[in-house]
Amino acid sequence: MQEILTIVLPLGAAYALGSIPFGLLLTRLAGAGDIRAIGSGNIGATNVLRTGNKKLAALTLLLDMLKGTAGVLAAGWLGLEDGALPIAVLAATLGHIFPVWIRFKGGKGVATALGGIAAVSPLLAAVLACTWLLMAALFRISSLAALVAFIILPVAAYFLGVFSPLWPVLSLLLCLTHRANIRRLLKNEEPRLGH
């Protein structure tokens, strides 16, 4: 029983922190209504940007990243071993994608995953963030930038010496959350940043 608690409690904490729907909460507090009723309908920063409020979108991005970081740090504090922390990244990301508070319909998990990875390996997170920024600057498509950044995650982790079998799982999960984006990208119909 004790061994189960040392796994369930840390991962439960990571999921719970990851599931806080900051995009929804912030837009409501700002009087912008229900973020799920506009754009893609998800609660992430990219969709918050579609309200036209750049500061609100930036704050959503920051808080979504920090909840990923907090989820992983909390899991470590509750006894999850360092080598197992990637599973806490996955738990926090799943919390964002499937938040219990809003009927398991959340965001796509990119910022939360990046924040969680930063708690495991700041250098790996920096490589992914720089990849996202470069791709976003070149193509002005947020989803494409996210997909490229997380497709290279396992390879980057391997070369940085922080590989975990859970990194490919996280990559696959984030590709799955972007299924509709991938279809639009293939049709050249994906909206660009700022539009």
N, C-alpha and C positions, 0 to 999 in steps of 0.2 A: 504493500500500500504506500509506504514511504517513497519507494522508487517511482511509483506512478505519479505521486504528487510533485516530485522534483522535475518531472517533465510537463505534466498537465498545467500546473500553476504558472510556471514561466511562460509557456506558450499561450495560455489563456490571457495572461496580462498583455503579451505582445499583440494578440488579436484584438483585445478590448481597446487598447490605445490606438491601434491602427484603424479601428472602426469609427472613430469620432468623425462625423461628417462636416468638417470645417467649411467646405464650399457652400453647403446648404445653410449652415448656421450663420456664416458671415453675410451671405447675400440677403437672408431674411432680416438680420439685424440692420443692414444698410438700407432696407426698404426696397430691395430689388426683386422681391417676390421669391417664388420657388424656382431655383436654378434648374430643376428637373423639367421645367416647362419650356425651356428654350434650347436652341442649338442641338447638341448631341443628347441632351437630357441627363448627362452624368454630372457628378458633383466635383469634378477636378478643376484645376486652375485654368486649363485651356478653355473650358466651357464658361467659367466665371469671366474670363476675358471677353467673351461674347456679350456680356452686359454693357461693355464699353468702359468699365471701371478698372483701369490698369492697376491701381493701388490695391484694390480688393483681390484681383487675380494674383498679384505678387504676394500678398499676405496669405492667401490660400495655398500657394505653392510652398511658401516657407513653412507654414504650419503642417501641411501634409508631409513634408520632408521630416520635420522635427518629431512628428508622432511616430514615424518609422524608426528614427534614432532612439526615441524614448522607449519604444516597445522592445527594442533589442537590449538596451541598457537595463531595462526593468527585468527582462528575462535573465540576464547575467546576474543581476543583483539577487534574484530569487533562486539562484543556484544552477542555472544552465551553464554547462562547461563551455569554455571559449571555443573549442572545436565544434560545438553543436550550435553556435550562434547563427549560422546561416538558416537554420530551421526557424529561428525567431524572426528573421527577415521575411521568410515566407509567410509566417503566421500574421505578422503585422500587415503585409501586403494583402493577404486574403481578407483581413479585417476591413481594409479600405474598399476592396472589390465587392465584398459581401457583408456589409455592415448590418448587424442584427437590428439596429435601431430603425432602419428605414427599409424593412422587408428584403434585406439582402441585395439591394440594388444600389451599388455605389459607383465608384470611378474605375479608372483603368489601372491604377496602381503604380504608375511610373515614379512619381515624386516620393511616395511612401517607400517603395523599394529602394530608391536611391538613398534616402535618409537612413534606412536600415543598413544598407551596405556601408555607409559612412561610419557606422558604429563598429563594424567588423574590420574594415580596411579603408581608412580615409584616402589612401592613394588610389585604390581601385575605384572608389566613388568619384575621385577627381578625374580619372581617365574617362569614365562614363559621362560625366558632366561636360567635359571638354569635347567629347565626341558629339554629344547632343547639341552643344552650342555651335560647333563647326557645321554640322548638317543643317541645323536651323538657319544659320547665316547663309549657307549656300542655296538651300532649296525653299526656305520659308514655309516648311510644312512640319508642324509639331509632331504628328504621328510618325512620319518617316524618320525624323531625328530620334525619337524614342525607340523605334524598332531597330534602327542600326545600332544605337548605343547598347541595347540589351541583347541583341544577337551576338555582339562581340564580347559580352560579359564573360562567358566561360573561358574564352581564349585569353582575354586580358588577365583574368584571375590566374590562369595557368602560368603565364609568363611572369606575373608578379609574385608567384609562390603562395597564393592564397586560394588555390582551387578547392572547390567542394562539389560533390556530386549534386548538390542542391542548386548550384548556379544554373546548370542547363534546365533544371525544372522551372526555375524562376523565369528564365528566358522564354521557355515554351508558354508558361502561364501568361506572360505579358503579350506574347504574340497572339494568343487566343483572345485576350481582351480587346485586341485591335483588329479582329476579323473584319468588321465592317469597314474600317479604315483601309485595310489591305485591298479589299474589293474596290473601293473608290480610287485608291492609288493606281491599281491596274487599269482602271478606266479613265485615269487622268481627271478625276472629279473631286479629289480631296481638296477642301478649302485651305487657303494659305493663311499664315499668321497675319493678323491685322485686317482680315476680311470676314 
